[in-house]
């Protein structure tokens, strides 16, 4: 099969490799769609922290936002998965440690992260190997574009739930990238008044089309009481700014990651009686995200284009097709029958 392999910073190619074979408790998936995200870009540039912490090494096969169809199973007990459209969990715990046994397998110290950590190959290939326990079935009304948006949606859903939003509250989401815009869509469903802010107008018009109540550049942000602030940026100074913005007694949710340590004054957290929540992984939010999509929340406007596997390195380097839409996300279709990608 064909797979995208990253062998070093900005060194990558599509190569022919042996397809995976499912052992007991595993399945092989024909991959239909894969999303490219900021983590993939950091591996491409060599900036990803896991490379410097010993959790990942080149060569690496990326791809953790995906959907596809089960092509083979490793055990007759799993035959019911054959032919089903699925997505899946990125975080694969060892299943034996205290965290896994207490339902927090996404925090397992020995976990694999598909296409990210520990060497488990990712979905930027024609096929993907996955444990049955990580599978999530997709309903018919969640198409491939939405199916590959379940993983980022799970992260966003967890962030919105952590903000404890409801009618009569006002939320500010910092960063109109994929996660920030998904947070905005989900936050609107809670009945809260939702605002999005970014460094420039880029993607803010899309936020307005998605139904937010206000979109602002950081220099035009109004002086309003924010019951919750969600930081979905990679700005090193943004957590401190978010802490200054959130109302006393409010909630600050951190889902963005900067390349360098972010500093906040913990005295401000205490004196403002603020609850600060960090979010790692979509795992506990996958099922809820699928339900949201099946019930009508539509993430597809965030996907600007879908291109072939051969254009993956170009996408990671910042290329967008000339006919791309306004959304922040680019998808890859790794199937050999897919050839459409604008120059």
N, C-alpha and C positions, 0 to 999 in steps of 0.2 A: 504494500500500500504506500501511498504518498503521505509524507508528514513534513511539517515545518520544524526545522531543527536550528536552534540558536547555539552557535559554538563559541561565541565570545562577544564582547561589546560591538554592536553593529556588524556582526559577522553571522550570516544566516543563509540557509538555502532550503529548498524543498527537495527531499531525497526519497528514494525508494527503500523501504525497510520491510522486515517481516511483520505481517499482521499479528495482533495479539490473539491468544487462545485463552478461553475462559476455564479456570479451575473451578472446583466445587465452591459454590457460594458467590460466583462471579458471573458477569455477563459481558459480552462484546456488543458495542453499540455502533451502528452506522451513523456517523455524525452528519447532521444537516446544517447546522448553523453554529457559529462561535462568535462571541463578542470580544473585541479588543479593548482592554482597559488600561488605566494608568499603571497598574502593577506590571503588566506586560511591557509597557514602554520603559519602565525602570530597569527591567531585565535587559532589554535591548540596548539601553545606554550604559549599563553596568553600574547604575546607581542603587539598585535594589539592596536594602539592608541585609537580606538573607544571604546574599553572595559574600558579604563580609563577616557574617556571623557563623558561617559553617552550616547553615540550614539548606543551602542550595549551591549548585556548582554547574558550570558549563561542561558538556553540552546539556541543554535543557529543551524540553518540548513543552511549549506554553499552551494556554487555553483552559480557562476554568468557568467561563460563562457559555453554556452550550445547550443544545437539545438534539435529539436524534431518535432512531428506532432500534430496538433490541434485535440484533441479528443472530446471536447464538447464546446459549446458556451452558454453564458448566455442570449442572446437575438436573436430572429429570424433575426434581422437586420445584425447580424454578421455570418449568416450561410455560407457565401462565404469563410470563413476561415476554415471550416470543412475539415479535411484531408490534409491540406496544410503543407508542410515542412517549418519550421520557426526557426528563432532565435529571440532575442529581446534585448531591452535596459535594462541595469542594473538600471539606474537612473529614479526614478518615482517621479516627482514633484507634488506639491499639485494642480497645474493647475490654481491657482488664484492669486499668488503673482506677484510682478513686474518682477522678474526674469523669471518666467514661461511665463508670458504674452509677454515678450520680446524675447522669443525663447531660453532662457537659463535654461530650467527646470532641467538640470543636476547640476545646482548650487543652486537650491532651498534650503533654510535653513531648510525646513520641509520635505525634500525628504526622501523617502525610497531608499535604495540600496539593490537590491535583493540578499539575502544570506549574506549581510554585515551589513546594517545599518537599524535600526528602527523596526526590528523583522519580516520583510517580508521573508517568507521561500524561501530558495534557491533551486537549481535544482538537488542537490544530493539526488534524490528521483525518484520514478517511474513516478510521475506527478508533474507539476508545474502550479501554478495559476498566470495569468498575465493579465494586462489591454490590451485591444485591441490596444490602442494607442501606446503601446511599441513594438508591433509585427513588424518583418521584414521578408518578404517572401524570401525563398531561391530558386534560380533557380536549375533546374535538374542537371546542371554540377558542382554544389557546393555540394559535398557529406557531410556525417555526420562529418568526420574528419575536413574538412575545415569549415563546418558550426559552429562547436564549437570553431573555431579560429577567428570568426568574431569580438568578443568583444576585445580580445587583439590586433587584427589587426586594429580596430578602434582607439585605443590609439596610435598605431604606426603611422598610417596614419596622425593623427592630429599632431604628433611630426614632421614628415617629411614635412608636409605642413608649419608648423611654421618655419622650417629652410629655406624656400624659395630657394630651390635648383634648379639648372639647369645646362645645359651644360657649361663647362668651370670652374665650381666651384669644390671645394674639401671639402668633409664632413668627420668628424670623429665621430664615434659612440662608446661611452664608455659603455661596458657591453654587452657580447655576450649571454645574456639570451634570453628568448622568445621575449620580447619586443624589445630588441636590434637587434636581428636577423630579426624580422619583419621590423623594421626600415631600416635595411640594404637592404632587398629585395625591399622595396618600394622606397628607395633612389636611387637604381640602375636604376629604371625605369625613373627617372627624367633626366638621361643623365649626372649626376654629377659623379665625381671620388669619390668612397666610400671606406672608411677604417674603420675597427673595431678593437678595442683594449680591452684587458682584463687582469686581474691579472695573469692568467696562460694561457696555450694553450687550456684549456678546452673549447670546442665549437668553437674555432677559425678555426679549419679545416673545420667544417661545414659551417662557414661563407664563406670560400673560395669556397666551392662547390656551395654556393648560388649566387656566381658571384661578390663578392666584389673585389676591386682592390688591397687591402692590408689588412693583418691581423697581429696584433702585440701584444706582451705582453707589459705591461706598461714600462718595463725596456728597450725594444728594439724599442720604438716608434720613428720614424724618425722626425727630426726637419723640418717640412713642414708647410707652411701657411694653416691654416684650416679656410675656409670661414664660416663654421658652425660646431658646436659641439653639439651633443645630449648626455646628461647624462641619461643612462638607467640603472644605478646601484643603489645599496642601500648603497653606501659608504659615510660616513659622510663628508669626506674631498674631495670628487670628484667634487662637484660644484665649489669649489675654484680652483682646478686644471684645470677644464674645462675652467674657466674664464681666467686663465693664458694662455691656449693653443689657444683660439679662436683669430682670426685676429682682429685688430682694425676695427671697422665698421661691424663686423660679427654678427652672431646670435648664442646665447646660448639657447638651449632648455632643460628644466628640466622636465623629466617624471619619473625618479626614486625617491624613497622616502627612506631616512635613518631612523633608529630607534631613533636617537637623532638629535637635531637641527644642520643644516649645516651653517657654517659661511662663508660669502664672504665679501670682501672689496668693498663697494659700490663706493668708489672713483675710483677703477679700472674700474668698469662698466662705469662711467661717462667719465673718461679720455681716455678710449679706444673706446668710442662711441658705446658700444655694446648693442644690443637689447636682453633682456632676457625674455623668454616666459615660463610660467608654463603650464602643461597639466594635467587636471583632467578629466577622463572618456572618454569613446569611443563614447558617444552619438552623437556628430556632425559628426563622422567619420564612422558610421555603414553602411550607404548606399554606400558610396564611397568604403569601403572595400569589400562589396559584389560585386560591379562592378569590382573591381580589380581581385578578385578571379574568377569571371565568365569569365573574359577576359584572364585568363591564369596564373596569379601569383599564385604559389602553396605553401601554408603554411604547407603542410602535412609532408615534411621532418623534421619539428621541433618536431613532435609528435613521441616519442620514443616507446610508447606502449599504449594499451588500456586494462584495467583490470576491474574486476567486482566491484560492490558496496561494497562487503564485504572486499575488500582490501584498502578501502579509508583511514582508519587510518594509515595503513602501509605506503601508499604513502605520507601522510602528515608527517610521521616520518622520511622520507628519503629513504624508500625502493624503489628499481627498480627491475622489473622482470629480470631474468638472460638472457632472450632473447631480452631485450630492445635495441632499436636503440640508435643512438648517440644524438638525439635531446633532448632539455631540458624539453619538456612538456610530462606529463602523462595524459591520458584521462581515464575517468570512463564511463562505459556503465551500467546504473542502471537497465536495463530491466531484468526481471527474467529469460529470455531465454538465457542471456549471462552468461557464466560460465568460459570462458577462461582467465586464468591469470597464468603466470609461477611462480613457487615457488622461 
